[in-house]
Amino acid sequence: MLLKGKSVKTRISWRNDEKNMMRTIIFHSNLWSSPLNHNIDDLKIIDDFIYIIDHIEASTILLDNLSKVRDDVALYILDIIGYSSNILQNEKVKLLYLKNDIKKYAHGCEGDYSIVNRLITTEHCELASNYIEQFVQCKNDIILKNVEFFLFHDKVKLSIFLRHISDYFELIASEIYETIPILANLCPDSIKPYFYAYASLPKPIQKISSLLNKSSVTKAICTSNLDLIINLEKKHLILFSENNLVEILEESAKYKTFNNFIKDSIHLSTLVHDNDIFKQINSKIVNEEIFKIKVDSIESEFNALLHIEKIQRFESVCPLFYDTSQILESYHGLLYRTPFFSTGIPYSLSENLDVICLKLDLDDIAYTFPSVNQIKYTEQRCKILISLGRFEESINFLSCHNFTIEMDETFLIPLIYKEVFNFEALSMMYQNGIEGFNNNNVCEPAQMPFYKTIISNCRSKKKKLNLLPFCLDFCEKFATKETFFGISIRYGNLNDTIDRLLSIQNISEQIDLFIYRIVSNAIAYNKLQYLQNELSEKTFWASLLNFCTDKKMSILALDLRLLLNQKEELALAYIDIFGETKNTSKQLVYIGSAMNILVELIKEREKALLNHEKVLSTTNIEKITDLFILSTLQYDICTFFYEERINFSQNMNLFHDKKSSFEIGNALIQNNQMWLLKRVSEVMQIPEKDIVKYSFQKITDRDAKIVCDLVESTQSEKRFWTSYSHMFLNILSLSKNYELIPLIISSIIPVKDLPYILYEFDFLSQALSTINSQKTSFDLLPAIAARASILGDVELIYICNDQVSNLLEK
């Protein structure tokens, strides 16, 4: 039998073997040059052979050789044998039918843009979407060009087309911001707030930002649109993290005047739920502004008062740190008294403030300013009292303000040296009391330059001056007890000092003076060196150590362990103090010190074992090593928290108990530190999944924005989400943020699994939409229809049935 073509006639020798017959048909099908719809009679000659061979076998052969067969011939054969197997489910066959449909509606078009444009114009938008997904290389460009075209020519067809390309909504919104109102109406309810918020942003911000990258909105404001901060509304907050808002305000502080900055700060504070997030930057800028104020005229003093009052009104809306608030209040109190008008002395926070307070006798205000001003004020006040011979009043004054640097001691020391005052006069003062002297009897008060020299000398641990014979009696009579015991110990009079201490009746006062004055000064001024070789004295210090341990005096106990060279206990003491300290930088110092000591101990134990030496210890090397590993982990965590300015709370102390692992793990997950999370799990011997589950339970019940930020910041952690994505979705499905699942699922679930996961959590419409966009997982349609019937979604049942029918027809 002959197979006919336009220019070729070929005799085919048929065998009984059906496989060879089908292969022959496929081979010779390529000899026809006319498409099927032009010369269908040329192909009908195949019918007789196809009807007598095994169609299942023929399907297999056709699939194996599909790339060698002309499209129209393959479609012709498929129409006959396609019923026989699952051949129609083959991806190559689906593409073949898709190409054929496109040719029908886009006949004569060349280029991807023209084909997609024609399909949309002829209202075959689903076909256009499928064509883009299967055949177009530069998908984004083709989509954007067509969206832009129909935006200005036919918005109805544009809306229909957009329904089929929901995965590109954020891209389109970012590149063609005029489409945002349309997209906001079409997108799922769970992400509508993002689109509406972005749509209502000022146009200049939209033009240089992207919804795909929400941090670009912050960048757009910070780089060229700071004047638009005032246009932000509460609905826009979904586009910003707390750090983003702080960053915006920091940029405002850099480039705007103070008045404009406070406008921005007040506006942002009225938008957020917790305006404490701005407390640091607000306090910093207000501090800088206050220090800029200089008063050198009556007019500038009045303007300064008005300016401070304006800042106080700002503080009523935007809270400041306590120290800044105190300075602000004190400065207002000072300006209200118009000191320049009264004294004619120019002043500012860094100049002449102590002089002004002394002139006007403003103790209450002087001691609320920064400490440097307080010290200056105290020094000047004491000098005045001393020069007037009012020694007792000076001591009483210093006792009330001894926090400044124990200035009663600074005052007393020059009085008890022969080089400064007249011996006979001081003896009389000691015998008769201060009351017997008047201003004219004060001894050598004019030698103030030498007074400063003596102060510097007596603070030195090396230089010595000759003490008056009765100086300790003098100090005891005229100084506070704290100062007396401090001076006594510094000059090595340990025995007399202890005797005087034991004479105090109040036991509580006796203990405080012993610990905080005698012992601390003895350690600080190296007065214990001669005691270290005395066994009885070592016993004394060991007893003192026990006392400090019982009373939880951690810092002093630390000094004593250092003195007694108790390394093992010293390391544990550092760890204890680490747990008591709230300052992160100090925590790093303490835990670092513990690590260094533990390393020394490990080396000592290893060396002793090698040399077969006996080790006197209550702790074996394995426990010390474990403690070192735990210390190293805690140090790395604290370092990360310190660098990222994350608050380290007491419930994150790994030395305390294993529960702290869960709090630390939660913080690490939110900050994308999975490597540290793994170490916490290994060192603390807690399954990682338990820590992750705890974290998910805490996060999923917080604001939706926090949940989205977590997914966005960690989506690059493929190992993490491969292991825990299903756990996360299960926990999220039981939380108040259940509706977020369709929004975040694509970031943590492989694309091929999306329809099944959406179906599992009853997001049936989204599952169906994903199936249609991916052109896969059609086997899920009956299950979606069945679930829809249980949920009473009749419309979805009809849609599924229609799609199943269409698939069967193909």
ZAMARGU-4260 file (C-alpha; in steps of 0.2 Angstrom, whole numbers, plus 5000, padded with zeros to 4 digits):
<rodrens>
0) 5000/5000/5000 | 5006/5017/4996 | 5007/5033/5007 | 5004/5048/4998 | 5012/5065/4999
5) 5014/5080/4988 | 5030/5076/4980 | 5035/5059/4988 | 5027/5041/4985 | 5034/5027/4996
10) 5031/5009/4996 | 5030/5002/5013 | 5033/4984/5017 | 5022/4979/5032 | 5026/4965/5043
15) 5014/4957/5055 | 5023/4965/5070 | 5012/4979/5076 | 5027/4989/5084 | 5035/4990/5067
20) 5019/4995/5059 | 5017/5010/5072 | 5035/5015/5070 | 5033/5015/5051 | 5018/5026/5052
25) 5027/5038/5064 | 5042/5039/5052 | 5033/5041/5036 | 5021/5054/5044 | 5035/5067/5042
30) 5034/5065/5023 | 5018/5075/5023 | 5021/5093/5021 | 5003/5099/5022 | 4996/5103/5039
35) 4981/5092/5044 | 4968/5106/5042 | 4974/5109/5024 | 4975/5091/5018 | 4966/5079/5030
40) 4964/5066/5016 | 4983/5063/5016 | 4982/5057/5034 | 4966/5046/5033 | 4976/5033/5025
45) 4984/5029/5042 | 4966/5025/5049 | 4966/5007/5043 | 4983/5003/5051 | 4979/5011/5068
50) 4963/5002/5070 | 4971/4985/5068 | 4985/4988/5080 | 4986/4987/5099 | 4982/5005/5105
55) 4990/5004/5122 | 5006/4998/5113 | 5004/5012/5100 | 5002/5025/5114 | 5019/5020/5122
60) 5028/5021/5105 | 5020/5038/5101 | 5026/5045/5118 | 5044/5038/5115 | 5044/5047/5098
65) 5034/5062/5101 | 5048/5074/5097 | 5050/5066/5080 | 5032/5067/5075 | 5024/5082/5067
70) 5011/5091/5078 | 4996/5089/5067 | 5000/5071/5064 | 5002/5067/5083 | 4986/5076/5087
75) 4977/5066/5073 | 4983/5049/5080 | 4980/5055/5098 | 4961/5058/5094 | 4960/5040/5090
80) 4971/5031/5103 | 4971/5044/5117 | 4957/5035/5126 | 4967/5019/5129 | 4979/5024/5143
85) 4985/5039/5153 | 4993/5046/5138 | 4983/5062/5139 | 4991/5065/5157 | 5008/5066/5149
90) 5016/5083/5151 | 5022/5083/5133 | 5005/5079/5126 | 4997/5093/5137 | 5009/5105/5129
95) 5005/5099/5112 | 4986/5102/5115 | 4991/5119/5122 | 5001/5124/5107 | 4987/5118/5096
100) 4974/5129/5105 | 4986/5144/5105 | 4988/5142/5086 | 4969/5143/5084 | 4967/5159/5093
105) 4984/5168/5089 | 4985/5163/5071 | 4997/5174/5061 | 5005/5182/5077 | 5024/5182/5079
110) 5033/5185/5095 | 5028/5181/5113 | 5021/5198/5116 | 5009/5198/5101 | 5003/5180/5105
115) 4999/5184/5123 | 4991/5201/5117 | 4980/5192/5104 | 4974/5179/5117 | 4969/5192/5129
120) 4960/5202/5116 | 4950/5187/5111 | 4946/5183/5129 | 4957/5168/5131 | 4966/5174/5146
125) 4968/5157/5154 | 4976/5151/5138 | 4987/5167/5138 | 4993/5163/5156 | 4997/5145/5152
130) 5007/5150/5137 | 5017/5162/5147 | 5021/5149/5160 | 5025/5135/5147 | 5034/5144/5133
135) 5039/5161/5137 | 5057/5164/5144 | 5056/5182/5149 | 5040/5181/5158 | 5040/5197/5168
140) 5043/5208/5153 | 5029/5200/5143 | 5017/5201/5158 | 5022/5219/5161 | 5020/5225/5143
145) 5003/5217/5141 | 4997/5224/5158 | 5003/5241/5153 | 4994/5240/5136 | 4977/5234/5142
150) 4978/5246/5157 | 4976/5260/5145 | 4965/5251/5132 | 4954/5239/5140 | 4953/5238/5159
155) 4939/5224/5159 | 4950/5212/5149 | 4965/5217/5160 | 4955/5212/5176 | 4951/5195/5168
160) 4969/5192/5163 | 4975/5197/5181 | 4964/5184/5189 | 4975/5171/5180 | 4992/5178/5185
165) 4990/5181/5204 | 5008/5175/5207 | 5014/5191/5198 | 5003/5204/5208 | 5017/5210/5219
170) 5029/5212/5203 | 5015/5221/5194 | 5011/5233/5208 | 5029/5237/5211 | 5033/5241/5192
175) 5016/5249/5187 | 5009/5257/5202 | 4993/5263/5193 | 4987/5245/5194 | 4987/5244/5213
180) 4969/5248/5215 | 4964/5235/5203 | 4976/5222/5211 | 4970/5226/5228 | 4952/5221/5223
185) 4958/5205/5215 | 4970/5198/5228 | 4966/5186/5242 | 4958/5194/5258 | 4974/5189/5268
190) 4985/5200/5258 | 4973/5214/5254 | 4979/5225/5268 | 4997/5225/5260 | 4990/5231/5244
195) 4978/5244/5251 | 4992/5251/5262 | 5004/5251/5247 | 4991/5259/5236 | 4988/5273/5248
200) 5006/5278/5249 | 5011/5294/5242 | 5015/5292/5223 | 5033/5298/5225 | 5036/5283/5237
205) 5028/5271/5226 | 5038/5276/5211 | 5055/5271/5219 | 5049/5257/5230 | 5043/5239/5228
210) 5030/5228/5236 | 5041/5213/5232 | 5054/5221/5244 | 5045/5229/5259 | 5061/5237/5266
215) 5062/5247/5249 | 5048/5257/5256 | 5058/5262/5271 | 5073/5266/5260 | 5062/5276/5248
220) 5057/5287/5262 | 5074/5289/5270 | 5083/5293/5254 | 5072/5306/5246 | 5055/5308/5254
225) 5057/5312/5272 | 5045/5326/5270 | 5031/5313/5267 | 5033/5305/5284 | 5019/5316/5290
230) 5008/5308/5276 | 5010/5290/5284 | 4994/5283/5292 | 4990/5268/5303 | 4985/5257/5289
235) 5003/5259/5282 | 5011/5252/5297 | 5009/5234/5290 | 5023/5239/5278 | 5036/5243/5291
240) 5044/5234/5306 | 5048/5243/5322 | 5066/5244/5316 | 5060/5252/5300 | 5051/5266/5309
245) 5065/5269/5320 | 5077/5270/5305 | 5065/5283/5297 | 5065/5294/5313 | 5084/5293/5314
250) 5085/5299/5296 | 5073/5313/5300 | 5085/5318/5315 | 5100/5318/5303 | 5093/5329/5289
255) 5079/5340/5297 | 5078/5354/5309 | 5074/5350/5327 | 5057/5357/5325 | 5053/5347/5310
260) 5060/5331/5319 | 5048/5333/5333 | 5034/5335/5321 | 5039/5318/5313 | 5041/5310/5330
265) 5025/5315/5337 | 5016/5310/5321 | 5024/5292/5321 | 5021/5291/5340 | 5002/5293/5337
270) 5002/5279/5324 | 5011/5265/5334 | 5004/5255/5348 | 5020/5257/5359 | 5029/5273/5356
275) 5043/5268/5368 | 5052/5261/5352 | 5056/5279/5349 | 5062/5283/5367 | 5081/5281/5363
280) 5082/5292/5347 | 5070/5305/5355 | 5081/5306/5371 | 5097/5307/5361 | 5091/5321/5350
285) 5083/5331/5365 | 5099/5329/5374 | 5109/5336/5360 | 5097/5350/5358 | 5097/5355/5376
290) 5116/5355/5376 | 5116/5367/5361 | 5106/5380/5371 | 5118/5395/5377 | 5111/5410/5387
295) 5121/5426/5385 | 5108/5439/5385 | 5091/5442/5392 | 5083/5439/5375 | 5092/5422/5373
300) 5087/5417/5391 | 5068/5421/5387 | 5070/5411/5370 | 5078/5397/5379 | 5064/5396/5392
305) 5051/5395/5377 | 5061/5382/5368 | 5062/5371/5384 | 5044/5372/5387 | 5041/5367/5369
310) 5052/5351/5372 | 5042/5348/5388 | 5026/5348/5377 | 5034/5336/5365 | 5039/5325/5380
315) 5020/5324/5385 | 5017/5314/5369 | 5034/5306/5366 | 5042/5299/5382 | 5060/5301/5385
320) 5073/5292/5396 | 5072/5297/5415 | 5089/5305/5415 | 5085/5316/5400 | 5068/5320/5407
325) 5076/5325/5424 | 5089/5337/5415 | 5074/5345/5405 | 5064/5348/5421 | 5079/5355/5430
330) 5084/5366/5416 | 5066/5373/5415 | 5067/5377/5434 | 5084/5386/5431 | 5078/5396/5417
335) 5062/5401/5426 | 5072/5409/5439 | 5081/5420/5425 | 5099/5418/5432 | 5107/5429/5418
340) 5095/5443/5422 | 5100/5441/5440 | 5119/5438/5439 | 5124/5443/5421 | 5134/5427/5419
345) 5132/5418/5403 | 5129/5399/5405 | 5124/5383/5397 | 5124/5364/5402 | 5143/5363/5399
350) 5148/5380/5405 | 5146/5390/5422 | 5131/5380/5428 | 5139/5376/5445 | 5143/5395/5447
355) 5125/5400/5443 | 5119/5387/5456 | 5131/5393/5469 | 5127/5411/5466 | 5108/5408/5468
360) 5110/5394/5481 | 5101/5381/5470 | 5105/5365/5479 | 5089/5356/5473 | 5093/5360/5455
365) 5112/5358/5455 | 5110/5339/5460 | 5098/5335/5446 | 5110/5340/5432 | 5124/5328/5425
370) 5136/5322/5437 | 5151/5332/5431 | 5141/5348/5436 | 5136/5340/5453 | 5155/5337/5457
375) 5160/5355/5452 | 5146/5362/5462 | 5150/5351/5478 | 5168/5356/5477 | 5165/5374/5475
380) 5152/5374/5489 | 5164/5365/5501 | 5178/5377/5497 | 5167/5391/5502 | 5161/5383/5518
385) 5179/5378/5523 | 5185/5396/5519 | 5172/5402/5531 | 5178/5390/5545 | 5161/5381/5544
390) 5169/5363/5545 | 5155/5354/5553 | 5142/5361/5541 | 5154/5356/5527 | 5155/5338/5533
395) 5136/5337/5535 | 5134/5344/5518 | 5146/5331/5510 | 5137/5317/5520 | 5121/5321/5511
400) 5130/5321/5494 | 5144/5308/5496 | 5139/5299/5480 | 5149/5312/5471 | 5166/5304/5476
405) 5167/5304/5495 | 5171/5322/5495 | 5171/5323/5514 | 5187/5313/5513 | 5194/5325/5500
410) 5190/5339/5512 | 5197/5331/5528 | 5214/5324/5522 | 5223/5341/5519 | 5217/5346/5537
415) 5227/5332/5545 | 5244/5335/5538 | 5257/5346/5545 | 5262/5353/5529 | 5245/5362/5527
420) 5238/5368/5544 | 5245/5374/5560 | 5248/5360/5573 | 5244/5370/5588 | 5228/5377/5581
425) 5222/5360/5576 | 5226/5353/5593 | 5215/5366/5601 | 5201/5363/5588 | 5202/5344/5593
430) 5201/5348/5611 | 5188/5362/5611 | 5178/5358/5596 | 5174/5368/5581 | 5162/5379/5591
435) 5176/5388/5599 | 5183/5395/5583 | 5177/5410/5572 | 5182/5414/5555 | 5197/5423/5560
440) 5204/5408/5569 | 5204/5396/5555 | 5221/5390/5551 | 5229/5395/5534 | 5213/5394/5524
445) 5221/5404/5510 | 5233/5390/5505 | 5220/5383/5492 | 5233/5380/5478 | 5243/5369/5489
450) 5227/5361/5495 | 5225/5354/5477 | 5242/5347/5477 | 5239/5338/5494 | 5223/5330/5487
455) 5232/5323/5472 | 5246/5316/5483 | 5235/5308/5496 | 5225/5299/5482 | 5242/5291/5476
460) 5246/5273/5483 | 5265/5277/5482 | 5267/5295/5489 | 5266/5297/5508 | 5264/5313/5519
465) 5267/5314/5538 | 5251/5311/5548 | 5247/5321/5563 | 5248/5311/5579 | 5229/5312/5583
470) 5223/5312/5565 | 5212/5297/5567 | 5204/5304/5582 | 5201/5320/5573 | 5193/5311/5558
475) 5183/5300/5570 | 5176/5316/5578 | 5173/5327/5563 | 5170/5315/5548 | 5157/5302/5544
480) 5160/5284/5550 | 5162/5279/5532 | 5176/5291/5529 | 5184/5288/5545 | 5186/5269/5542
485) 5191/5272/5524 | 5205/5283/5529 | 5211/5272/5543 | 5213/5257/5532 | 5221/5266/5518
490) 5235/5271/5530 | 5237/5253/5537 | 5230/5255/5554 | 5221/5239/5554 | 5221/5234/5572
495) 5215/5251/5579 | 5201/5251/5566 | 5195/5234/5570 | 5194/5239/5589 | 5184/5255/5585
500) 5173/5245/5573 | 5168/5232/5587 | 5163/5246/5598 | 5149/5250/5587 | 5133/5244/5595
505) 5122/5242/5580 | 5126/5225/5572 | 5119/5229/5555 | 5129/5245/5554 | 5145/5236/5560
510) 5143/5223/5546 | 5140/5236/5532 | 5155/5246/5538 | 5166/5231/5539 | 5162/5224/5522
515) 5160/5240/5512 | 5173/5252/5520 | 5187/5241/5529 | 5188/5226/5517 | 5185/5235/5501
520) 5197/5249/5505 | 5210/5236/5510 | 5209/5227/5494 | 5208/5243/5483 | 5224/5250/5492
525) 5235/5235/5493 | 5234/5234/5511 | 5232/5215/5512 | 5249/5210/5504 | 5258/5207/5521
530) 5243/5196/5527 | 5245/5183/5513 | 5258/5173/5521 | 5250/5172/5538 | 5239/5156/5540
535) 5228/5164/5553 | 5224/5178/5542 | 5220/5167/5527 | 5208/5158/5539 | 5201/5175/5543
540) 5198/5179/5524 | 5191/5162/5521 | 5178/5165/5535 | 5174/5182/5527 | 5172/5173/5511
545) 5159/5161/5519 | 5150/5176/5526 | 5149/5185/5509 | 5143/5169/5501 | 5129/5167/5514
550) 5124/5186/5513 | 5124/5184/5493 | 5138/5198/5492 | 5143/5192/5475 | 5155/5206/5470
555) 5165/5206/5486 | 5165/5187/5487 | 5173/5187/5469 | 5187/5199/5475 | 5191/5187/5490
560) 5191/5171/5479 | 5204/5181/5468 | 5214/5185/5483 | 5214/5166/5489 | 5217/5160/5472
565) 5202/5148/5472 | 5201/5146/5453 | 5187/5133/5452 | 5176/5143/5464 | 5181/5159/5456
570) 5174/5153/5439 | 5158/5148/5447 | 5157/5165/5456 | 5159/5174/5439 | 5145/5163/5432
575) 5134/5168/5447 | 5137/5187/5445 | 5134/5185/5426 | 5116/5179/5431 | 5114/5194/5443
580) 5120/5207/5431 | 5108/5216/5419 | 5121/5226/5409 | 5125/5215/5393 | 5143/5222/5391
585) 5146/5217/5409 | 5139/5200/5407 | 5151/5198/5392 | 5166/5202/5404 | 5160/5190/5418
590) 5156/5176/5407 | 5173/5179/5397 | 5182/5179/5413 | 5174/5162/5418 | 5179/5155/5402
595) 5197/5160/5404 | 5198/5152/5421 | 5190/5136/5415 | 5203/5135/5401 | 5217/5136/5414
600) 5209/5123/5425 | 5207/5111/5410 | 5225/5113/5405 | 5231/5111/5424 | 5221/5095/5425
605) 5227/5088/5409 | 5245/5092/5414 | 5242/5084/5431 | 5235/5068/5423 | 5250/5067/5411
610) 5262/5069/5425 | 5252/5057/5437 | 5250/5071/5450 | 5236/5071/5462 | 5223/5084/5459
615) 5214/5091/5474 | 5197/5095/5467 | 5179/5092/5470 | 5175/5093/5452 | 5182/5081/5438
620) 5189/5087/5422 | 5173/5081/5412 | 5162/5092/5422 | 5174/5107/5420 | 5174/5104/5401
625) 5155/5103/5401 | 5154/5120/5410 | 5167/5127/5398 | 5157/5122/5383 | 5141/5129/5391
630) 5150/5145/5395 | 5156/5147/5377 | 5139/5144/5370 | 5132/5157/5383 | 5146/5169/5378
635) 5142/5168/5359 | 5123/5171/5362 | 5127/5186/5373 | 5139/5193/5360 | 5125/5191/5346
640) 5112/5199/5358 | 5124/5213/5362 | 5129/5217/5343 | 5111/5216/5338 | 5105/5226/5353
645) 5093/5213/5359 | 5087/5213/5377 | 5095/5198/5387 | 5083/5194/5400 | 5086/5183/5416
650) 5076/5169/5409 | 5089/5167/5395 | 5102/5161/5407 | 5107/5144/5402 | 5116/5141/5419
655) 5100/5143/5428 | 5089/5129/5420 | 5085/5120/5404 | 5069/5131/5402 | 5080/5145/5397
660) 5084/5136/5381 | 5067/5138/5375 | 5067/5157/5378 | 5084/5159/5369 | 5079/5147/5355
665) 5063/5158/5352 | 5074/5174/5351 | 5087/5165/5339 | 5073/5159/5328 | 5066/5176/5326
670) 5083/5183/5322 | 5087/5169/5309 | 5101/5162/5319 | 5098/5143/5316 | 5116/5138/5318
675) 5116/5145/5336 | 5099/5136/5339 | 5107/5120/5334 | 5121/5122/5346 | 5108/5126/5360
680) 5099/5110/5356 | 5115/5100/5356 | 5123/5107/5372 | 5108/5108/5382 | 5102/5090/5376
685) 5085/5096/5371 | 5077/5091/5355 | 5078/5105/5343 | 5060/5102/5337 | 5054/5105/5355
690) 5062/5122/5356 | 5055/5126/5338 | 5038/5121/5343 | 5038/5132/5359 | 5044/5146/5348
695) 5031/5144/5335 | 5017/5143/5348 | 5023/5160/5355 | 5025/5169/5338 | 5009/5163/5329
700) 4998/5171/5343 | 5007/5188/5341 | 5003/5201/5328 | 5001/5195/5310 | 5015/5207/5305
705) 5027/5198/5317 | 5022/5181/5309 | 5025/5187/5291 | 5042/5195/5297 | 5048/5179/5304
710) 5044/5170/5287 | 5052/5183/5277 | 5068/5184/5287 | 5070/5165/5287 | 5064/5159/5270
715) 5082/5156/5265 | 5084/5143/5278 | 5079/5128/5268 | 5085/5115/5280 | 5075/5123/5294
720) 5059/5125/5284 | 5060/5107/5276 | 5060/5100/5294 | 5048/5112/5302 | 5036/5119/5289
725) 5022/5107/5292 | 5024/5109/5311 | 5023/5128/5309 | 5007/5127/5298 | 4999/5116/5310
730) 5002/5127/5325 | 4997/5143/5314 | 4981/5134/5309 | 4976/5134/5327 | 4980/5152/5331
735) 4971/5168/5328 | 4982/5171/5312 | 4975/5156/5303 | 4971/5166/5288 | 4989/5170/5285
740) 4993/5152/5278 | 4990/5156/5260 | 5000/5172/5261 | 5016/5164/5268 | 5015/5146/5262
745) 5024/5149/5246 | 5039/5155/5255 | 5042/5139/5265 | 5034/5125/5255 | 5040/5118/5239
750) 5030/5123/5224 | 5024/5106/5219 | 5017/5103/5236 | 5007/5120/5237 | 4990/5113/5231
755) 4990/5098/5243 | 4995/5109/5258 | 4982/5122/5254 | 4969/5108/5252 | 4974/5101/5269
760) 4971/5117/5278 | 4954/5120/5269 | 4960/5134/5258 | 4951/5126/5243 | 4949/5141/5232
765) 4968/5145/5233 | 4972/5126/5230 | 4962/5126/5214 | 4969/5143/5209 | 4987/5135/5211
770) 4982/5120/5202 | 4977/5130/5187 | 4992/5141/5187 | 5004/5127/5189 | 4994/5115/5177
775) 4999/5101/5189 | 4990/5091/5203 | 4974/5088/5193 | 4971/5072/5203 | 4967/5083/5218
780) 4951/5091/5209 | 4939/5077/5215 | 4946/5078/5233 | 4943/5097/5232 | 4925/5095/5226
785) 4922/5082/5239 | 4928/5094/5253 | 4919/5108/5246 | 4903/5098/5247 | 4906/5095/5265
790) 4909/5114/5268 | 4894/5118/5257 | 4903/5128/5244 | 4892/5124/5229 | 4901/5136/5217
795) 4917/5128/5220 | 4910/5111/5217 | 4903/5116/5200 | 4920/5124/5195 | 4929/5107/5199
800) 4916/5097/5189 | 4918/5109/5174 | 4937/5107/5175 | 4937/5088/5177 | 4925/5087/5162
805) 4936/5098/5151 | 4951/5087/5156 | 4941/5071/5150 | 4936/5080/5134 | 4954/5083/5130
</rodrens>
